[in-house]
Amino acid sequence: MIWMQLVIAGLLEIVWAYTLKLSHGFTRPAYSLMTLVAMGASFWLLARAMRALPLGTAYAVWTGIGSAGAFLAGIILLGEAASPIRILAAGMIVGGIVLMKLGS
């Protein structure tokens, strides 16, 4: 259950990063509200997971899911560039998440 909370927290990080982009610097109220709600829920779930998981593991997994997911959201939803080096970097982040999970 702890790992599920952490994964959901990471997925919510993707949501808030994406809606933050769409908020245009908090000038669009609906996206701004979605950003703040997703941020709050993400931090709350991260905090719950940190009660049982080591700080380094929990934080690395949370940020890894968020950064790799935001990278994919940028490519898929916003049409951002998907160069081979950027894809390799995202793959390395995912590999690091897997190693963190296996090491804890």
N, C-alpha and C positions, 0 to 999 in steps of 0.2 A: 504494500500500500504506500509506503514511503517513496519508493521509486516512481510509482504512478503519479504521486503528487508533484514530484520533481519534474517529470516529463511534461505534465500539464502546465506547470509553471513556465517551463521553457517554451512550450507552444504559445502560451499567452504573451511571452516576450516577443515572439514573432508578430502576434496581433498588434501589440502596442507599437512596435517599431513601424509596421506598415501603416497603421492609422495615424501615427505621428507624422509620417511623410505626407499623408493625405490631408492632415489638418492645416498644412501650409503655415507652420509657426503658430499654431493655436489660434488661427483666424477663422477657422470653420468650426462652429460650435458642435455639431454632431460628431465629427471625427475627433475633436478635442475631448469630448466626453467619453467616447469609446476608448481613447488612449488612456485616460486617467483611470477608468474602470479596469481595463486590462492590466495596467501597471499595478494597481492596488492588489488585484487578485493574484498576479504573478509573484509579487513580493511576499504576500501572505502565505502562499503555498511554498515558496522557497524557504521562508522562515520556519514553517512546520517541518519541512524535510530536514532542515539543519538541526533540528532537535535530536535526530537519530543518526544523521550522516556526518562524516568529517567535513569541515568547512571547505577545504580545498577541493574535495570531490564534488560536493554539492554545487559550489559556485562554478567550477569548471564545466560541469555537465549543463547547468542552467545557461551559462553564457554561450556554450558551444551549440546547444540546440537553437538558442536565439540567433546567434550569428550565422550559422549555416542555413537556418530556416529563412532568415531575413534576406540572405543572399539569393536563395531560390525564389522567394516571393518577388524580389526585385526583377529577376529574370523573367519569371512567368507572368506576373501581374503588371509590371511596369515597363517591360521591354528593355531592361538594362543589359549591358554587354555580358556575354558568357564566353570569355576567352579561355583557352586551355589552361593558362596559369591560374586564373581565378577558380576554375573548376577543380584543379589540383589542390589549391589551398583549402577549398571547402571540404574536399575529401580528406585532407589531413586533419581538419577539425573534427570531422565525424569519426575518424580513426582514433583520435585522442579521447573522444567521449567513450567509445567502446573500451579502450584500455583502462580508463578511469573506472568504468563499471566493473570490469573484470578484476581490477586491483582492490576493490573494496569489499 
